[in-house]
């Protein structure tokens, strides 16, 4: 049999600090002025440190990306060869090289030979989702003759395929982690500072 509930018996009496104690839950302690000052000082210090770190990392990331785009390694600028109307290129770095027709999903059908007339057989391959032809070359002059003409055909070291496939994103990814870390630190500092604010119920009463 249910007994009648006395609603008035559950009313909380206000605590000296102005907070009502919940049933089964003690009221939060009232902080002294010294404790409040110490907490505010610590919060301010953390806000300053996290803000400085955040701004520094974001600026560093921006400078790193801008520097990467402005001062690319020489191989990204000069080691792309274009066999023009004379069908001649001069390879400056020995190794595997890629034949690619820009704007086309089909690998160019090209014949490659050294200046001495020694043929080099390119083989078909798919790199980074792009159909290309690859051949191994030493330093020196080569002739390149492609079916349908040499229009839009470029030759470059195979190490540059990331740059060709993804463009400047490869440079952006260099500084992106630092920028994201800076943003995360800044947001964390703000959230921590907001959480560390002294609740109203823990403030001491002031005599009027």
N, C-alpha and C positions, 0 to 999 in steps of 0.2 A: 504494500500500500504506500503510495507516494505521500510524502509529508509536504506541507505548505512551505514554500521558500520565502524567507524573509529577505526581500531585496534590499532593504535599508541596512542590513547587517554587512553587506559587501562594499559599502561606500568607503573609498580610501581616504584616509586622513592626510592632508598635505604635510609633506616633510619640511624641515627648516629651510631647505634650499629651494623650495617652490615646486618640487617634483612629487607626484603622487606615486606611492608604492603600489605596484601591482600585486595581486594575490600570489604568494609563493615566489615572488621576485623582489629582492631587496632594492631599495632606492639607490641610485648611483651615488658614490661619495662626492661630497662637496670639495672642490679643489681650493687650495689656498692661492693667494695672489702670486706667491713665488712659483708654485707649480704651473699656474696659467702662463706666467711670463716665460718659464723654461720651455713649456710646450710650444708657445708661439715663436720663440727664438729658434727652436729646433725645426719647426715647420718652415720658417722663413729661410733658414740655411739650406734645407733640402730643396726648396723651390728655386733658390738661386743656383745651387750646384746643378740640378737637373736642367734648368733653363740654359745655363752656359754650355753644358755638355750637348744638349739637344741642338742648339744653334750652331755650335762648333762642328758637329758631325754633319749637319745638313749643308753647311757652307763647304766643308771639306768634300762632301760627295759632289756638290755642284762644281767645285773647282776641278775635281778629278775627272768628271765627265767632260767639262769644257776643255780641259787640257788634253784629254785623250782625243777629242774631236779636232782640236786645233793643231796638235803636234803628234800626228800619227807616225808610227814607225815608217822609215823610208820604203820598206817593202810593200806597204799598202798604197803607196803613191806612185812608185816608178816601175814596179815589176809587173805591170800589166801591159801586154804587148798587143798591138792591133795590126794584123796583116792587111795593109791597105791594098791599093791598086798594084803595087809592085810585088805583093805577096811575100814580102821579106820582113823578118823580125830578128832581133838580136837578143838572145837570152843571156841574162847576166848572172843567174844563179843555177847551178846544176841541180837536177832532181826531177821529180815527177811534176808534169805540167798538165793543165786542163784546157781543153778546147771547148768553148761554150758560145752558143749564139744567143745573145740577149733577146729577151722577149719571146723565146720559142721554147716549147716543151720537148722538142725533138733534138737529139744530139746531132751536131753537124757532121756530115760525111766529108772528111778532109784527108788529103794526102800531105804528109810532112816529110821533108828531106833536108839534109845538111847542105851547106854551101858547096861541099865537095860532091854532092849528088848521091850521098848514101841515104836510102829511104829509111824512115822511122815509122813503124806501124802503130798508130793509135788504136786503143781498144775501147769499146763502149762500156760505160759504167753509169751508175746512178748514185750521186752523192748529195746528201741533204735534200733528197726528193727531186733533184735536178738531173735530167739526162745529159750526159757529157761524154767526151772522149778524152782519154788520158794517154800521155806518152812520156817516156823518159828522155831527158835531153841533158847534154853537157853545155857548158858556156860556149857561146859562139852564134854564128848566123844560121838561120833556117828559113826555108821557103814553105809557105802554107797555102795550099790551094783547096778550096772547099766547093763541093757541088752546089750550084745555085749562086755562086759568088761569095766573096768574103765580107759582104755587108753584115754588120752587127756581130761579127766573130771576134772574140777576144781570147788571148792566151795568158794564163797566169799560173803561178805556183800553186800546187794543190793545198798548201797550208792556208791560202787565202779564201778557201771555199766558204768558211763561216762568214767572212765579211761579205762575200758575194751573195750568199743565201739570206743573211739576216740584216745586212746593211749596218747602219750605225748602232743598232741595238746591242751589238757585241761590245761597243764602247760604253753604252749606257749601263749595261749590266755590271761594269767594273765598279761604278760608284753607287749603284742602287742599294746594296746592303747597308752601306754607311748611312744613307739618307733614311732608310726605313728604321734603322736602329736609333737614329736621332729623334725621329718622330715618336717612336715607342717610349723612349726615355722621357721626352717632354710630356706626353700624355700620362705616363705613370706618375711623374712628379706632381702633376695637377690633381690627379685622383687621390694620391696619398695626402696631399695638403688639405684637400676638401674633407677627407675622412678624419683628419687629425684636428679639425676644428673642435673647440671646447663646446659641448652641448649646453644649452641654456640651463638645463636642470642641474648642471654641475657648477654653475657660477655662484659665487657667494652673494648673499643678500647685502645690499647697501642700505645703511641707515639713512632715512629721509630727514 
